[in-house]
Amino acid sequence: MVTKLAIPPLREELQDLFKEVDKQTKGKRVTEKEILKEIQNYRLDKRAKKGA
């Protein structure tokens, strides 16, 4: 049996993520570690909303 996976469009997810990062940093310099942490938090929030 083969099942098609529902994969959200990556482009939209990244655009939303970059908008959120821009809003939070307000032009400040951000480290790679901070960016990765923000990505992880964004994905966890999105999964939590989907499961609720």
DSSP file (Angstrom, degrees, kcal/mol; ACC not computed):
  #  RESIDUE AA STRUCTURE BP1 BP2  ACC     N-H-->O    O-->H-N    N-H-->O    O-->H-N    TCO  KAPPA ALPHA  PHI   PSI    X-CA   Y-CA   Z-CA
    1    1 A M              0   0    0      0, 0.0     2,-0.4     0, 0.0     0, 0.0   0.000 360.0 360.0 360.0 134.8    0.0    0.0    0.0
    2    2 A V        -     0   0    0      2,-0.0     2,-0.4     0, 0.0     0, 0.0  -0.947 360.0-165.8-115.8 132.9    1.3    3.4   -0.9
    3    3 A T        -     0   0    0     -2,-0.4     2,-0.4     0, 0.0     0, 0.0  -0.965  19.1-128.4-121.5 134.6    0.1    6.6    0.9
    4    4 A K        -     0   0    0     -2,-0.4     2,-0.3     1,-0.0    -2,-0.0  -0.663  24.6-135.8 -81.2 130.0    0.7   10.1   -0.4
    5    5 A L        -     0   0    0     -2,-0.4     2,-0.9     1,-0.0    -1,-0.0  -0.640   9.2-130.3 -85.2 141.3    2.2   12.4    2.3
    6    6 A A        -     0   0    0     -2,-0.3    -1,-0.0     2,-0.0    -2,-0.0  -0.823  31.1-178.4 -91.4 106.1    0.9   15.9    2.8
    7    7 A I        -     0   0    0     -2,-0.9     3,-0.1     0, 0.0    -2,-0.0  -0.927  23.2-129.8-109.9 120.0    3.9   18.1    2.7
    8    8 A P        -     0   0    0      0, 0.0     2,-0.3     0, 0.0     3,-0.0  -0.319  38.3 -88.6 -66.7 150.6    3.3   21.8    3.3
    9    9 A P     >  -     0   0    0      0, 0.0     4,-1.6     0, 0.0     5,-0.1  -0.422  33.8-152.6 -61.4 121.9    4.8   24.2    0.8
   10   10 A L  H  > S+     0   0    0     -2,-0.3     4,-2.7     1,-0.2     5,-0.2   0.859  89.6  61.2 -65.7 -36.9    8.3   25.0    2.1
   11   11 A R  H  > S+     0   0    0      1,-0.2     4,-2.4     2,-0.2    -1,-0.2   0.923 105.9  45.5 -58.9 -46.3    8.4   28.4    0.4
   12   12 A E  H  > S+     0   0    0      2,-0.2     4,-2.4     1,-0.2    -1,-0.2   0.904 112.4  51.3 -64.8 -41.2    5.4   29.7    2.4
   13   13 A E  H  X S+     0   0    0     -4,-1.6     4,-2.2     1,-0.2    -2,-0.2   0.917 111.8  46.9 -62.5 -43.2    6.7   28.4    5.6
   14   14 A L  H  X S+     0   0    0     -4,-2.7     4,-2.9     2,-0.2     5,-0.2   0.894 110.2  52.6 -67.2 -39.1   10.1   30.0    5.1
   15   15 A Q  H  X S+     0   0    0     -4,-2.4     4,-2.2    -5,-0.2    -2,-0.2   0.932 111.3  46.7 -61.8 -44.8    8.5   33.4    4.1
   16   16 A D  H  X S+     0   0    0     -4,-2.4     4,-2.0     1,-0.2    -1,-0.2   0.907 113.1  50.1 -61.3 -41.6    6.4   33.3    7.3
   17   17 A L  H  X S+     0   0    0     -4,-2.2     4,-2.4    -5,-0.2    -2,-0.2   0.926 110.3  48.4 -63.9 -45.9    9.5   32.4    9.3
   18   18 A F  H  X S+     0   0    0     -4,-2.9     4,-2.6     1,-0.2    -1,-0.2   0.873 109.7  53.3 -64.4 -36.9   11.6   35.2    7.8
   19   19 A K  H  X S+     0   0    0     -4,-2.2     4,-2.3    -5,-0.2    -1,-0.2   0.921 110.3  47.6 -61.9 -43.4    8.9   37.7    8.5
   20   20 A E  H  X S+     0   0    0     -4,-2.0     4,-2.2     2,-0.2    -2,-0.2   0.905 112.1  48.9 -65.3 -42.1    8.7   36.7   12.1
   21   21 A V  H  X S+     0   0    0     -4,-2.4     4,-2.3     2,-0.2     5,-0.3   0.924 111.8  49.4 -63.6 -44.3   12.5   36.9   12.5
   22   22 A D  H  X S+     0   0    0     -4,-2.6     4,-2.0     1,-0.2     5,-0.3   0.906 111.0  50.2 -60.5 -41.8   12.6   40.3   10.9
   23   23 A K  H  < S+     0   0    0     -4,-2.3    -1,-0.2     1,-0.2    -2,-0.2   0.900 114.6  43.5 -64.1 -41.0    9.8   41.5   13.2
   24   24 A Q  H  < S+     0   0    0     -4,-2.2    -2,-0.2     1,-0.2    -1,-0.2   0.823 117.7  43.0 -76.4 -31.5   11.6   40.3   16.3
   25   25 A T  H >< S-     0   0    0     -4,-2.3     3,-1.7    -5,-0.2    -2,-0.2   0.785  81.3-158.7 -88.2 -27.8   15.1   41.5   15.4
   26   26 A K  T 3< S-     0   0    0     -4,-2.0    -3,-0.1     1,-0.3    -4,-0.1   0.885  76.7 -42.9  49.5  46.1   14.2   44.9   14.1
   27   27 A G  T 3  S+     0   0    0     -5,-0.3    -1,-0.3     1,-0.3     2,-0.1   0.422 103.9 136.4  86.6  -1.6   17.5   45.2   12.1
   28   28 A K    <   -     0   0    0     -3,-1.7     2,-0.3    -6,-0.1    -1,-0.3  -0.391  64.4 -98.5 -75.4 157.2   19.8   43.8   14.8
   29   29 A R        -     0   0    0     -2,-0.1     2,-0.4    -4,-0.0    -1,-0.1  -0.619  41.5-158.1 -76.5 132.9   22.5   41.3   13.9
   30   30 A V        -     0   0    0     -2,-0.3     2,-0.1    -3,-0.0    -5,-0.0  -0.923   9.0-130.5-118.9 138.0   21.4   37.7   14.6
   31   31 A T     >  -     0   0    0     -2,-0.4     4,-1.9     1,-0.1     5,-0.1  -0.410  24.0-115.0 -81.9 161.7   23.6   34.7   15.2
   32   32 A E  H  > S+     0   0    0      1,-0.2     4,-2.6     2,-0.2     5,-0.2   0.877 117.2  56.4 -61.9 -38.1   23.1   31.4   13.4
   33   33 A K  H  > S+     0   0    0      1,-0.2     4,-2.1     2,-0.2    -1,-0.2   0.904 106.6  48.9 -61.4 -42.2   22.3   29.8   16.8
   34   34 A E  H  > S+     0   0    0      2,-0.2     4,-2.2     1,-0.2    -1,-0.2   0.883 110.9  50.8 -65.2 -38.5   19.5   32.2   17.4
   35   35 A I  H  X S+     0   0    0     -4,-1.9     4,-2.3     2,-0.2    -2,-0.2   0.933 110.4  48.3 -64.8 -46.3   18.1   31.6   13.9
   36   36 A L  H  X S+     0   0    0     -4,-2.6     4,-2.2     1,-0.2    -2,-0.2   0.883 111.0  51.2 -62.5 -38.6   18.1   27.8   14.4
   37   37 A K  H  X S+     0   0    0     -4,-2.1     4,-2.5    -5,-0.2    -1,-0.2   0.915 109.8  49.7 -64.0 -42.9   16.4   28.2   17.8
   38   38 A E  H  X S+     0   0    0     -4,-2.2     4,-2.6     2,-0.2    -2,-0.2   0.891 109.3  51.8 -63.7 -40.4   13.7   30.4   16.2
   39   39 A I  H  X S+     0   0    0     -4,-2.3     4,-2.4     2,-0.2    -1,-0.2   0.933 110.7  48.3 -61.0 -45.9   13.2   27.8   13.4
   40   40 A Q  H  X S+     0   0    0     -4,-2.2     4,-2.4     1,-0.2    -2,-0.2   0.922 112.6  47.8 -61.7 -45.3   12.8   25.1   16.0
   41   41 A N  H  X S+     0   0    0     -4,-2.5     4,-2.5     1,-0.2    -1,-0.2   0.903 110.8  52.0 -63.3 -41.3   10.3   27.1   18.1
   42   42 A Y  H  X S+     0   0    0     -4,-2.6     4,-2.4     1,-0.2    -2,-0.2   0.928 111.4  46.3 -60.5 -46.5    8.3   28.1   15.0
   43   43 A R  H  X S+     0   0    0     -4,-2.4     4,-2.4     2,-0.2    -2,-0.2   0.896 112.1  50.5 -65.9 -40.4    8.0   24.4   13.9
   44   44 A L  H  X S+     0   0    0     -4,-2.4     4,-2.3     2,-0.2    -1,-0.2   0.917 111.9  48.0 -63.8 -42.5    7.0   23.3   17.4
   45   45 A D  H  X S+     0   0    0     -4,-2.5     4,-2.2     2,-0.2    -2,-0.2   0.915 111.5  50.1 -62.2 -43.2    4.3   26.0   17.7
   46   46 A K  H  X S+     0   0    0     -4,-2.4     4,-1.8     1,-0.2    -2,-0.2   0.901 111.7  47.6 -64.7 -40.9    3.0   25.1   14.3
   47   47 A R  H  X S+     0   0    0     -4,-2.4     4,-2.1     2,-0.2    -1,-0.2   0.893 110.7  52.5 -65.7 -39.6    2.8   21.4   15.2
   48   48 A A  H  X S+     0   0    0     -4,-2.3     4,-1.0     1,-0.2    -2,-0.2   0.895 109.9  48.2 -64.3 -39.5    1.1   22.2   18.5
   49   49 A K  H  < S+     0   0    0     -4,-2.2    -1,-0.2     1,-0.2    -2,-0.2   0.865 110.7  51.7 -67.8 -36.1   -1.6   24.3   16.7
   50   50 A K  H  < S+     0   0    0     -4,-1.8    -2,-0.2     1,-0.2    -1,-0.2   0.874 111.6  46.4 -68.4 -37.5   -2.1   21.5   14.2
   51   51 A G  H  <        0   0    0     -4,-2.1    -1,-0.2     1,-0.2    -2,-0.2   0.661 360.0 360.0 -79.4 -17.1   -2.7   18.9   16.9
   52   52 A A     <        0   0    0     -4,-1.0    -1,-0.2    -5,-0.2    -2,-0.1   0.467 360.0 360.0 -79.6 360.0   -5.0   21.1   19.0
